[in-house]
């Protein structure tokens, strides 16, 4: 699991869009730790492969 700043540069997705995706898909590829969203990389990569647009 990585924080959103790692994913912004890794996947070239904006911070607001990434946070919105994490909020909408909590339990799928994102988990909440306190007030932070953590993204599970393997599940997020699978989500991106299956999604045509974000």
Secondary structure, DSSP 8 states (H G I E B T S, - for coil): -B-HHHHHHHHT--HHHHHHHHHHTBTTTEEEETTEEEE-HHHHHHHHHH-S--
